[in-house]
Amino acid sequence: MNATAGISWIGFLSDYGLSDCHVGVCHGVIASTAPTARVIDLCHEVPPGDLRRGSALLAQAAPDLPPGVLLAVVDPATGPGAGTRRRALAVVAGRTVLVGPDNGLLLPAAKALGGAEAAFEITARTYLRQPVSSTFRGRDMFAPVAAHLAGGLDPTVLGPKVPIEALVQLPKPVSRLTAHRLEGEVLSVDRWGTVQTTLEAGLFEAAGLRVGDTLKVHCRIGVVKVPFGRSHADVRPGEAVGYLDSAGLFALARNTNSAAEELRLQPGDPVAVRLPATMDTNG
């Protein structure tokens, strides 16, 4: 099983931030092992330990990347709580191998690539940087393993096979159609204050909601009426709009303003969209 034979792309996502040298050091470790590999920096500003945000970003980016290696390091055990033992994984999904901790971060991206086919615990010391730090496994475990895989290493030699069903999975986010409304939650908030929810495009189609409708959105501050548009440009500066974003998820935004601040929303908060049949009768 040599999923990455002849492939030298590494997509890299982390919660390391860019105010210190952690990302650069991982780049250096990769370059030392696989000097011809090209690294695509996806995001290093995932909020520290935010697995929901990290897994969502990784899953949304994965289908747009060339086949290769996805290196992802987001873990509540980093930073002040570092040192917690978590299984290190290489997960095969099609022609891509995902490398990172067994904390639920990798599986949504594997699903977006067609599903996890096999997983291996990284135990072979040959492919690690020695000694392995208990607080910087990105440098000592994940980055060198990603580099070896990009160079053509067969993931089966990394360690014992782990059943897919034994891997840690994150709780499934709320996203459902009920008799009266679509119910979901805030998945993420970007730097512009756009609120991405868990409500998928298919739910809007099933509910009969279409672009041009006026939506009644239940959120932290109460019920907010917003037009169902295609982008920020459908409303005037300062006005709110709801639309399906590039990931096929319902988002709330304000043209030139922060929807998250105006609506006082943050990841995990519940949101709901009332169905057309109940809009007039229930206020």
C-alpha positions in Angstrom: 0.0 0.0 0.0 2.1 2.9 -1.3 -0.5 5.6 -1.5 2.0 8.4 -2.0 4.4 6.9 -4.5 5.8 9.6 -6.7 3.9 12.3 -4.8 5.8 15.2 -3.1 3.0 17.5 -1.9 2.4 18.1 1.8 -0.6 20.2 3.0 0.1 21.6 6.5 -2.4 22.8 9.0 -1.8 23.6 12.7 -2.7 25.7 15.7 0.9 26.8 16.1 0.3 30.4 15.0 2.9 32.6 13.3 4.3 34.6 16.2 7.1 32.1 16.9 9.2 29.6 14.9 7.2 26.3 15.3 5.9 26.3 11.7 9.3 27.2 10.3 11.0 24.5 12.3 8.5 21.9 10.9 9.3 23.2 7.4 13.0 22.7 8.1 12.5 19.2 9.4 10.5 18.3 6.2 13.2 19.9 4.0 15.9 17.9 5.7 14.2 14.6 4.9 12.4 15.4 1.6 14.1 18.4 0.0 12.0 18.2 -3.1 8.7 18.1 -1.4 6.5 21.2 -1.7 4.6 22.3 1.4 1.2 24.0 1.1 0.5 26.0 4.3 -3.3 25.7 4.7 -3.7 27.5 8.0 -1.7 27.9 11.2 -4.1 30.2 13.0 -6.5 27.6 14.2 -7.5 28.7 17.7 -5.3 26.7 20.2 -6.7 23.2 20.6 -9.9 23.9 18.7 -10.5 20.5 17.1 -13.9 21.6 15.7 -12.4 24.5 13.7 -9.3 22.5 12.7 -11.1 19.5 11.5 -13.6 21.6 9.6 -10.9 23.6 7.8 -9.0 20.4 7.0 -12.0 18.7 5.6 -13.0 21.7 3.5 -9.5 22.1 2.1 -8.7 18.4 1.4 -10.7 17.9 -1.8 -9.0 20.9 -3.5 -5.5 19.7 -2.8 -3.4 17.5 -5.0 -3.0 13.9 -3.8 -0.2 13.6 -1.3 0.2 14.0 2.4 -1.9 16.1 4.8 -0.1 17.0 8.0 -2.3 18.3 10.7 -1.4 19.2 14.3 -4.2 20.6 16.4 -4.5 19.2 19.9 -5.8 20.4 23.3 -2.7 18.7 24.7 -0.4 21.3 23.1 0.5 24.5 25.0 0.1 24.6 28.8 -1.4 21.0 28.9 1.2 19.5 26.6 2.5 16.1 27.2 -0.7 14.1 27.2 -0.2 10.8 25.4 -2.2 10.5 22.2 -1.8 7.9 19.5 0.0 9.3 16.4 -1.6 8.2 13.2 -1.2 7.9 9.4 -4.6 7.5 7.8 -4.9 6.4 4.2 -7.8 7.9 2.1 -7.5 7.3 -1.6 -4.1 8.7 -2.8 -3.7 10.8 0.2 -2.2 10.0 3.7 -3.2 12.1 6.6 -0.8 12.4 9.5 -1.6 13.7 12.9 -2.9 12.9 16.4 -5.7 10.5 17.1 -8.1 13.0 18.5 -10.8 13.2 15.8 -8.9 15.9 13.7 -8.2 13.7 10.7 -11.4 11.7 10.1 -13.6 14.4 8.6 -11.0 15.2 6.0 -10.6 11.5 5.3 -14.4 11.3 4.8 -14.2 14.3 2.4 -11.6 12.3 0.4 -13.9 9.3 0.0 -13.4 7.7 3.4 -10.6 6.3 5.5 -9.3 3.0 4.1 -6.7 2.1 6.6 -4.9 3.6 9.6 -1.5 2.9 11.2 -0.2 3.9 14.5 3.2 5.6 14.1 5.6 3.6 16.3 8.6 2.9 14.1 11.4 5.1 15.6 13.4 4.9 12.3 11.2 7.6 10.8 11.2 9.9 13.8 13.5 12.7 14.9 15.4 11.7 18.0 14.9 12.3 20.9 11.1 12.7 20.6 10.0 15.7 22.7 6.8 15.2 24.8 5.8 18.8 23.9 6.7 19.2 20.2 5.6 16.1 18.4 4.9 18.1 15.3 8.6 18.6 14.9 9.8 15.2 16.1 7.0 12.8 14.9 4.5 14.2 12.5 6.7 16.4 10.3 9.4 13.8 9.7 6.8 11.1 9.0 5.0 13.4 6.6 8.3 14.0 4.8 9.1 10.3 4.5 5.6 9.6 3.2 6.0 12.4 0.6 9.2 10.7 -0.5 7.3 7.5 -1.2 7.4 5.6 2.1 4.8 2.9 2.4 2.6 3.8 5.4 2.3 0.1 6.4 5.9 0.2 7.7 5.1 3.0 10.2 3.5 0.7 12.8 0.6 -1.6 13.6 -2.7 -1.3 11.8 -5.5 0.3 13.7 -9.2 -0.5 13.0 -11.0 2.6 11.6 -13.8 2.1 14.1 -11.3 2.3 17.0 -10.1 5.8 16.0 -11.3 8.8 18.1 -14.2 10.6 16.4 -15.5 14.1 17.2 -19.2 14.4 18.2 -21.3 15.0 15.1 -22.4 18.6 14.9 -26.1 19.3 15.0 -27.6 19.6 11.5 -31.2 18.5 10.9 -34.5 19.3 9.4 -37.5 19.2 11.7 -41.2 19.8 11.2 -40.8 23.5 11.7 -37.2 24.5 11.1 -33.6 23.7 10.3 -31.6 23.2 13.4 -27.8 23.6 13.5 -25.0 25.3 15.3 -22.1 27.7 14.6 -19.2 25.8 13.2 -16.7 28.6 12.9 -16.2 32.4 12.7 -13.6 33.7 10.3 -11.5 36.9 10.6 -14.2 39.0 8.9 -16.8 37.9 11.4 -18.6 35.7 8.9 -20.5 32.9 10.8 -20.3 29.5 9.2 -23.0 27.1 10.4 -23.4 23.3 10.2 -26.5 23.6 8.0 -25.9 22.0 4.7 -27.2 23.1 1.3 -29.3 19.9 1.0 -31.3 20.8 4.0 -32.3 24.1 2.4 -33.3 22.4 -0.8 -35.4 19.8 1.2 -37.1 22.6 3.1 -38.0 24.5 -0.1 -35.9 27.5 0.9 -34.5 29.4 -2.2 -32.3 32.4 -2.9 -34.5 35.5 -2.8 -36.5 34.3 0.3 -36.5 36.2 3.5 -35.2 33.9 6.3 -36.1 34.1 10.0 -32.9 33.0 11.8 -33.1 32.1 15.5 -29.9 32.9 17.3 -28.5 34.2 20.6 -30.1 37.7 20.3 -33.5 36.4 19.2 -35.0 36.2 15.7 -33.3 38.0 12.9 -34.7 38.5 9.4 -32.1 38.2 6.7 -32.4 37.8 2.9 -31.3 34.5 1.4 -28.7 35.7 -1.1 -25.6 34.4 -2.9 -22.9 36.6 -1.2 -22.2 39.8 0.8 -22.7 41.8 -2.4 -26.4 41.1 -2.4 -26.9 43.6 0.5 -25.9 47.2 1.2 -23.0 48.0 3.6 -23.9 47.2 7.1 -26.8 44.9 6.2 -26.9 41.2 7.0 -27.3 38.3 4.5 -27.5 34.5 4.7 -26.0 32.4 1.9 -24.5 29.1 1.1 -20.7 29.4 1.2 -18.0 27.7 -0.9 -18.1 24.6 1.4 -21.9 24.3 0.8 -22.7 25.4 4.3 -25.1 28.2 5.4 -23.3 31.3 6.5 -24.4 34.6 8.1 -22.5 37.8 7.2 -22.7 41.5 7.2 -21.5 43.6 4.3 -18.4 45.4 5.7 -19.3 44.5 9.4 -18.9 41.5 11.6 -21.9 39.3 11.8 -20.5 37.4 14.7 -20.2 40.6 16.8 -23.7 41.9 15.8 -25.4 38.6 16.5 -23.1 37.7 19.4 -22.4 34.3 18.0 -19.4 32.0 18.6 -18.6 28.4 17.7 -21.0 25.9 19.3 -23.9 28.3 19.6 -27.2 27.0 18.4 -28.8 28.5 15.3 -32.1 27.7 13.5 -33.9 28.8 10.4 -37.7 28.7 10.4 -39.5 26.9 7.6 -41.7 28.9 5.2 -44.9 27.3 6.3 -44.5 28.5 9.9 -43.1 32.0 9.3 -46.3 33.9 9.3 -48.2 31.8 11.9 -45.5 31.9 14.6 -44.3 35.5 14.3 
